[in-house]
């Protein structure tokens, strides 16, 4: 299975983030899955890729040309796909994914997973969309999605493939 993971190019201030993302990468590699991610060598992105590779997994990086010019890509990837821009990157990462995980990240992570949610709502995609809610990071997102339903601006049907998982065990149960 190709697991697309969206996450930050920063490590954040909580050491638990790097620990958890390395555990996720190790699980992906040890279980014979392929990681699809943004291609960077820095921050949480670099950590998930390095841990997947170290566990014997395959890693496909999808990196826009301007990041390649800044030499931000991780060397040693199974495959590096260079796109023209961020829009093409998002499209390619969705095309490659069989499942999608939003690990704690910033506005880029939010933008990328929002496109996945939109495609699910429109039935243009049929795959699990998992918010890795480590230490309650995505509690407010869950509340917002529930509020959308309460306000009748969304429906449970449109959100049926969106999940929240607090632990790696919950993430892997959803993927299995």
Secondary structure, 3 states (H helix, E strand, C coil): CEEEEECCCCCCCCHHHHHHHHHHHHHHHHCCCEEEECCECCHHHHHHHHHHHHCCCEEEEEEEHHHHHCCCECCCCCEEEEECCHHHHHHHHHHHCCEEEECCCCHHHHHHHHHHHHHHHCCCCCCCEEEECHHHCCHHHHHHHHHHHHCCCCCCCCCCCEEEECCHHHHHHHHC
